[in-house]
């Protein structure tokens, strides 16, 4: 394994001071007022792209643009890390799946292997390089979305997938929850359904003729449209998918819901989850094991984990 | 008070047994390992599971959760007089939300019963639970969660973890915690993701929220036969490289084909060295385009014939051949040992060659029937255990197969888990630091170490359990 670029990080961690890791600072994380004594960055570069295996080994500091460009040469991409700014490590540290969560699943499923530096400065590997693996506990899913407080990930093997032949967004005026449910039932595995109480944005992927046929067979007045964007200063939260209808009807125009997944985007800070003491107990024990002196990313608010 | 007295006090009449036949019956799962059962309990509610677990903690006795016992790695084998908690009476589908495609179920629901329970839901396409292990008629959802189970149709849709949104879990101190949520995109640690596949060592799932998947409106099932295993394996890589992820992509070799054909008479090409069973699903234009491209790739790679199932009956027959392969093998020899490793797809031809060579050297018959699309090998060593010394040869060959797979860049298990069977192979993949991280996560979920101990982690590493020795104990 090429360990170039890791020495400064290991040295910083072993020096006993608090260390923060950052990429391009393009994502928001819940923070405390504490600042680390020193900052480090992750190494960069796509190490090994295997299109026949649908896997890519990539360093954490690699930009999303570089990874997307490399994978795009063979018509592939990594779900959740295929567009936008920032680094691969940043996207995985935050663990947000994006607007295609409904059709493509969770970003937590894309990391097959994670290599990280632990709080002692030791190199640790979780998972393995194959697309299927139940050898030992699934630490990869734990590290994705951990905001870097369980160790500093420096390298990943990620699952890639082929780009669909076509990906088309449509919009239709829809204000009734029953109509939204009709859309949910009537389309085959849509990639995304967004609803703000006034309009539904629908993303279909696959063969262009299948997309055309689905739209033609729908009773809604769909219009082709570009990919929608959530305002950058809005925050993501999660509700029960069954509660989405009442929330959107109540807050029409001030909320965007990812229908079917329960992900809600709103202006301002997102509400904290209802915490259970038993869950907090597990989180605290994990922190005691992986970050006992809180020297890794001390600026991250661990109460949000 | 004795353990049995305390267990009985919180459970319905007849829900605890120490009967000799019962304890022997529950001393093993579908693997060859036989353990020692302290007692067998049959709880019907989460509260009753809590009672059993709390009682085990009070008496410092380990416990093992168990569904149908179809596991092949010894994960549900009780050690050291553990209490076996049988969850098959907790078998209700509690709630179905067909609009948002999810259901809450108890852990004892059978995999296929879940699909049968939701397929008539109010969805234009119908719904199903995507993971489909070969044992789906008898394995439970709780077992699927414990092992992060797969199946032939997980190539495109993912294994169990991708289909579990949340679990209600009883921890080893008897407390109850909800991991994950119906809207599973919370910021923070994915404790649900860590729990799935933890082989009963983090706690016991007593309710599970599963994601349901729309049924495909169109299906093409194809059988491609080849004169060499290598040509078939090369075709697998070429299909994936062409940007197609079939719903299923399975391979059977010659000996397996001959056994299956003699069993079900499906008109399989018994003179072929290998066949690929390929299924593409979805909307019609996509399905037709992919089926055409797969047929073309297959022919370019040397497929002699491309048989396309003409109707549902023929499709069912082809799948029956795949799914009854293990039963058909009884026609060759009375016993088999099924292995489960994963290699990169590109390494399939070389690793299969090595497997045939290993079997030859140990004077064993080997059949290969496996999930070729994700490189998940299932070499079946068939034998007659009455033959003196044969078990030693079977285990020696199996160990070599595992080592060859790892040397080729693969991993120890794709879907059966580690359990007792492969725990001492873990150092082939993980060094001490890697294993320490796994031990640390286990301790975070189960600080007292009573949930199915001495599985998964290799024997020396299991000494990590000594970090939490009760006060006053002698080391």
Interface residues (C-beta under 8 A of the other chain):
Chain A: X30 X50 X51 X52 X53 X54 X75 X76 X94 X95 X96 X97 X101 X105 X106 X108 X109 X118 X122 X123 X124 X125 X126 X128 X129 X130 X131 X132 X133 X134 X135 X136 X137 X138 X139 X141 X142 X144 X145 X146 X147 X150 X161 X162 X163 X165 X181 X184 X185 X186 X188 X189 X206 X207 X208 X209 X210 X213 X214 X236 X238 X239 X240 X241 X242 X258 X260 X261 X262 X263 X270 X273 X276 X278 X279 X282 X283 X285 X286 X288 X289 X290 X304 X305
Chain B: X97 X98 X99 X100 X101 X102 X122 X123 X124 X125 X147 X148 X150 X154 X158 X159 X161 X162 X171 X175 X176 X177 X178 X179 X181 X182 X183 X184 X185 X186 X187 X188 X189 X190 X191 X193 X194 X196 X197 X198 X201 X202 X213 X214 X216 X217 X237 X238 X240 X241 X243 X244 X245 X282 X283 X284 X285 X286 X289 X342 X343 X344 X345 X346 X371 X374 X375 X376 X409 X410 X411 X412 X413 X414 X415 X416 X417 X418 X422 X426 X429 X430 X431 X433 X434 X436 X437 X438 X440 X441 X442 X443 X444 X445 X447 X456 X457
